[in-house]
Amino acid sequence: MKLSARLLNILKNKYVLSLLVFVVWMWFFDPKDWRLIAARKEKLRELQESEEMLNKQIKETQTELNLLKTNAQTIEKYAREKYYMKKDNEDLFVVPEQP
């Protein structure tokens, strides 16, 4: 009985009541509530991962481009692998990769 009476007295305090209303308002009804913040953090994490992946692809492409600009053997290898080009006296067999 004493505990419930004491809890009721605490909840009747205008400062505690206003703090409780404020917390509930900020937690659920504010336009920048916790769900929005969590969703934005998740989106930020996804974008950062995407940025890292794209930066890695850019570096790989720049390296490949540098090799293509400087090395004739790389150009021939690239043409054979990517565009299936061949010399006049060669036969070309394309074997599809198995998944």
C-alpha positions as CSV (number, residue, x, y, z in Angstrom):
1,M,0.0,0.0,0.0
2,K,2.8,2.4,0.9
3,L,4.6,1.7,-2.4
4,S,1.6,2.5,-4.6
5,A,0.8,5.6,-2.6
6,R,4.4,6.8,-2.9
7,L,4.4,6.1,-6.7
8,L,1.1,8.0,-7.0
9,N,2.6,10.9,-5.2
10,I,5.7,10.9,-7.5
11,L,3.4,10.8,-10.6
12,K,1.4,13.7,-9.3
13,N,4.5,15.9,-9.2
14,K,4.1,18.3,-12.0
15,Y,7.8,18.2,-13.0
16,V,7.8,14.4,-13.2
17,L,4.6,14.4,-15.1
18,S,5.8,17.0,-17.6
19,L,9.1,15.1,-18.0
20,L,7.2,11.9,-18.7
21,V,4.9,13.6,-21.2
22,F,8.0,15.2,-22.9
23,V,9.8,11.8,-23.2
24,V,6.7,10.1,-24.6
25,W,6.2,13.0,-27.1
26,M,9.8,12.9,-28.2
27,W,9.9,9.1,-28.4
28,F,6.7,8.6,-30.5
29,F,5.2,11.8,-31.9
30,D,8.1,14.1,-32.8
31,P,8.9,14.3,-36.6
32,K,12.5,13.2,-35.8
33,D,11.6,10.2,-33.6
34,W,13.8,7.3,-32.8
35,R,12.5,5.2,-35.8
36,L,13.6,7.9,-38.3
37,I,17.0,8.2,-36.6
38,A,17.5,4.5,-36.8
39,A,16.4,4.3,-40.4
40,R,18.8,7.1,-41.3
41,K,21.7,5.4,-39.5
42,E,21.0,2.2,-41.5
43,K,20.8,4.1,-44.8
44,L,24.1,5.9,-43.9
45,R,25.8,2.6,-43.2
46,E,24.5,1.2,-46.5
47,L,25.7,4.3,-48.4
48,Q,29.1,4.1,-46.8
49,E,29.5,0.4,-47.8
50,S,28.4,1.3,-51.3
51,E,31.0,4.1,-51.4
52,E,33.8,1.7,-50.3
53,M,32.8,-0.8,-52.9
54,L,32.7,1.9,-55.7
55,N,36.0,3.3,-54.6
56,K,37.5,-0.2,-54.8
57,Q,36.0,-0.6,-58.3
58,I,37.4,2.7,-59.4
59,K,40.9,1.8,-58.2
60,E,40.7,-1.5,-60.1
61,T,39.5,0.2,-63.2
62,Q,42.2,2.8,-63.0
63,T,44.8,0.1,-62.6
64,E,43.4,-1.8,-65.6
65,L,43.3,1.3,-67.7
66,N,46.9,2.1,-66.9
67,L,47.9,-1.4,-68.0
68,L,46.0,-1.0,-71.2
69,K,47.7,2.3,-71.9
70,T,51.2,1.0,-71.3
71,N,51.3,-2.7,-72.2
72,A,50.6,-4.2,-75.7
73,Q,50.2,-7.7,-74.3
74,T,47.5,-6.5,-71.9
75,I,45.6,-5.0,-74.8
76,E,45.7,-8.3,-76.6
77,K,44.6,-10.2,-73.5
78,Y,41.8,-7.8,-72.9
79,A,40.5,-8.0,-76.5
80,R,40.6,-11.8,-76.4
81,E,38.9,-12.1,-73.0
82,K,36.3,-9.3,-73.2
83,Y,35.5,-9.1,-76.9
84,Y,36.4,-12.7,-78.0
85,M,38.7,-11.4,-80.7
86,K,41.1,-13.8,-82.4
87,K,43.9,-13.9,-84.9
88,D,43.2,-15.0,-88.5
89,N,44.8,-18.5,-88.1
90,E,43.1,-19.3,-84.8
91,D,39.8,-21.0,-83.9
92,L,37.8,-19.6,-80.9
93,F,35.8,-21.9,-78.6
94,V,33.7,-20.2,-76.0
95,V,32.8,-22.4,-73.0
96,P,30.1,-21.0,-70.7
97,E,30.8,-21.0,-67.0
98,Q,28.8,-23.3,-64.8
99,P,27.0,-21.5,-62.0
